[in-house]
Amino acid sequence: MSARIYRPSRNAMQSGKGKSRQWVLVHEPAVPRSIEPLMGYTTSSDMRQQVRLSFDTLEDAEAYAQRNGIAYSVQPAYDPTPKRVSYTDNFRSDRKTPWTH
């Protein structure tokens, strides 16, 4: 039984950073998914895949995994650098691409 601890990226459909500040612990699949023969659904008998735990800090997530004897791997958090853009840069004379309507 192994788990992955990571901090999810922000939602591409929204401009906010909701749900991207917490660390998440998810279990790696122990059993491969299979196709259910009657309806053709993709199923799995591994119930741990449905568990998704959220923690405020990385240390809390690691402490939980160690306390419960779960082998884990940590993916480093990616913090994008903010791009400084101003409206007046659209009208600069030394723009790389010409400005048109």
Secondary structure, DSSP 8 states (H G I E B T S, - for coil): -EEEEE-----TT-SS-TT-SSEEEEE--SS--EE-TTT--EE-S-GGGG-EEEESSHHHHHHHHHHTT-EEEE------------GGGGG-TT-SS----
